């Protein structure tokens, strides 16, 4: 997709646009020729407004060459209405918006170019069901107008809901192409992983016993965010939290990890009351947290894989005043093998990894 968006240049093959060979030396070339992409990672400028992000480098200007703010905000308002976002002010800085709303802004940014080819790379990862439904409605409208849409997703029900045809890639190679109405989910999964999969959604032995209570929360509260949250997790148990975007799940997790303060309640680990005043306290107690937004909260993007993998527990990898480089390298290499991180080596900069590989680097 980066090649189609003009970010990378191909070593072989060709791109045909309306039957004519096309090449792009930069992203603006692809955009000018009608190709627009919604990247998996947000590419917004936090300090700019919603309207300035949607129409970045394409702002309307007046006769004197100055940006026409009123016209800019009017056009942005029209785009926001596509997702029924009456509550969002076009002049509001993007940094003040939750991740789910920023994802919608990213989508509107791509739609605002009036593309002839629209590429969407896992666009629903942070969207609510209602926002996803609006996205699908707008994609269907574009398709009816003749826009070609390439939709990338690991959520298979989305493929069957919105796509006409599906192409499967595995390890950088073409596997198959099929008409969606002629296949089922099992065929698609088998094509993706290269073998038949049983118990797709997992299966627990009904006779398997769980251990004693490992972690317990009682009456947790943060003023104006969540209140009176109590639950327990037993050894070997997986507890899931469900709720719409904005329901407080992320805020609860951040508070348990010490990233945000708790105003009430308490927590117990293996029967002993614990105090978590910071992420360092949580890590020392053996509590880990995988952030919702790995790009801004979970990774040092300009650091290598090896530095990211040990950054939250440097004390384990130091010898006196110096880093034990051999130990850091060994641990990082083990992690790359264990989690199958696609990388050139432990020294590769995280910002150059794919979305999936960078996600694994957070683990």
ABEGO torsion letter per residue (X at the ends): XAAAAGABBBABEBBBBGGBBBBBABAAAAAAAGBBBBBABBABBAABBAAAAAABGABBBBAAGBBBAAAAAAAAAAAAAAAGBAABBAABBAAABBAAAAAAAAAAAAAAAGBABBBBBGAAAABBAAAAAAAAAAAAAAAAAGBBBBBBBABAAAAAAABABBBBBBGGBBABBBBAAABBAAAAAAAAAGBBBBGAAEBBBAABBBBBBABBBBGBBBBGABBGBBBBBBBGBBBBBBEBBGAGAAAAAAAAAGABBBABEBBBBGGBBBBBABAAAAAAAGBBBBBABAAAAABBAABBAAAAAAAABAAAABBEABBBAAAAAAAAAAAAAAAGBBBAEAABBAAABBAAAAAAAAX
